[in-house]
Amino acid sequence: MWCLELGVSLVCGVWCLVFPTNLRQMHGTVPQKIARVVTDLVLHPQYIPRCVAHNVINGRTPLDLELPWFSYAAIDFLQKFLRPEMSVCEYGSGGSTLFFARRAKSVISIEDNPKWHSHVSQRLRQQGISNVQMVLCPFDFRNPAGFERSQYLEAIPDERFDVIVVDGSEEWEPVRPICFQKAEGRVKEGGIVVVDDSWRYPELRKSNRASRVRIFQSVGPCRPGVTSTDVFFY
Ligand SMILES: C[S@@+](CC[C@H](N)C(=O)[O-])C[C@H]1O[C@@H](n2cnc3c(N)ncnc32)[C@H](O)[C@@H]1O
């Protein structure tokens, strides 16, 4: 056990040298955040190889890795939950778009950032992925009046989805809670709504229409900290 703890401490030490300014995951001081990572890796050593590969060894992004920018715990859950016949809609494109496209029947991805939209679209073309509809809806989140009637929020079609992901811009704090409410009206019975960085939105855990909520908290790809990704079941 002491070998494992020593290994984890070394990894974390390297981690902090590599990412000195990037430790703003979850609330708390830097030592608290490091302690959270160490605790998580000691309790869940299965994440250590991925953590090292995705955070320390190479400089690949979640888009390169074709992984959602979620906690590993949530990614592992989704790998098991997804089926080839499922339909997915997401607010916020990225590695998640490719991840869902390779595992589900169809993906609608709603994106506000034109440059990022074009970057993700190009990656989809390069990879020959054709079951994704990328929807560009620019919105100025620094001037958010009228968001509830925006094209961005309304871009989710009036149909039912197996999986809806709320992981778009966080430039204006109410964006995800408002998108979450919209998502609850579009999810199928038996389906799920996924909210990433859910620790920022504790009110959603109390106020929702789900039959149950699971909180997947752990380290994840390309983020040198612990985060939580919530899954709401309907
Ligand atoms: C947390 S990211 C969404 C990530 C996506 N759902 C995923 O898991 O890969 C939220 C927003 O950040 C913006 N963004 C800008 N640069 C980005 C980058 N390099 N990687 C991911 N998102 C980026 C995009 O507008 C995106 O919708």
The ligand as an SDF file (V2000), in Angstrom:
LIG
                    3D

 27 29  0  0  0  0  0  0  0  0999 V2000
  -16.6540   21.9390  -21.5050 C   0  0  0  0  0  0  0  0  0  0  0  0
  -16.6000   22.3290  -23.1790 S   0  0  0  0  0  0  0  0  0  0  0  0
  -17.6120   21.0980  -23.9370 C   0  0  0  0  0  0  0  0  0  0  0  0
  -16.9260   19.8880  -24.1290 C   0  0  0  0  0  0  0  0  0  0  0  0
  -17.6370   18.7240  -24.7300 C   0  0  0  0  0  0  0  0  0  0  0  0
  -18.9880   18.4530  -24.2740 N   0  0  0  0  0  0  0  0  0  0  0  0
  -16.7440   17.5700  -24.3570 C   0  0  0  0  0  0  0  0  0  0  0  0
  -17.0430   16.8650  -23.3660 O   0  0  0  0  0  0  0  0  0  0  0  0
  -15.7480   17.4280  -25.0260 O   0  0  0  0  0  0  0  0  0  0  0  0
  -17.7500   23.6640  -23.2340 C   0  0  0  0  0  0  0  0  0  0  0  0
  -17.5420   24.6450  -24.3640 C   0  0  0  0  0  0  0  0  0  0  0  0
  -16.2210   25.1270  -24.3350 O   0  0  0  0  0  0  0  0  0  0  0  0
  -15.9030   25.6870  -25.6040 C   0  0  0  0  0  0  0  0  0  0  0  0
  -14.5360   25.4150  -25.9720 N   0  0  0  0  0  0  0  0  0  0  0  0
  -13.6690   26.3440  -26.4160 C   0  0  0  0  0  0  0  0  0  0  0  0
  -12.4590   25.8220  -26.6210 N   0  0  0  0  0  0  0  0  0  0  0  0
  -12.5530   24.5210  -26.2760 C   0  0  0  0  0  0  0  0  0  0  0  0
  -11.6220   23.4380  -26.2490 C   0  0  0  0  0  0  0  0  0  0  0  0
  -10.3610   23.6060  -26.5950 N   0  0  0  0  0  0  0  0  0  0  0  0
  -12.0770   22.2440  -25.8460 N   0  0  0  0  0  0  0  0  0  0  0  0
  -13.3670   22.0510  -25.5040 C   0  0  0  0  0  0  0  0  0  0  0  0
  -14.2840   23.0570  -25.5120 N   0  0  0  0  0  0  0  0  0  0  0  0
  -13.8870   24.2700  -25.8820 C   0  0  0  0  0  0  0  0  0  0  0  0
  -16.9120   25.1320  -26.5910 C   0  0  0  0  0  0  0  0  0  0  0  0
  -17.7020   26.2250  -27.0010 O   0  0  0  0  0  0  0  0  0  0  0  0
  -17.7130   24.1290  -25.7610 C   0  0  0  0  0  0  0  0  0  0  0  0
  -19.0590   24.1110  -26.1300 O   0  0  0  0  0  0  0  0  0  0  0  0
  1  2  1  0
  2  3  1  0
  2 10  1  0
  3  4  1  0
  4  5  1  0
  5  6  1  0
  5  7  1  0
  7  8  2  0
  7  9  1  0
 10 11  1  0
 11 12  1  0
 11 26  1  0
 12 13  1  0
 13 14  1  0
 13 24  1  0
 14 15  1  0
 14 23  1  0
 15 16  2  0
 16 17  1  0
 17 18  1  0
 17 23  2  0
 18 19  1  0
 18 20  2  0
 20 21  1  0
 21 22  2  0
 22 23  1  0
 24 25  1  0
 24 26  1  0
 26 27  1  0
M  CHG  2   2   1   9  -1
M  END
$$$$
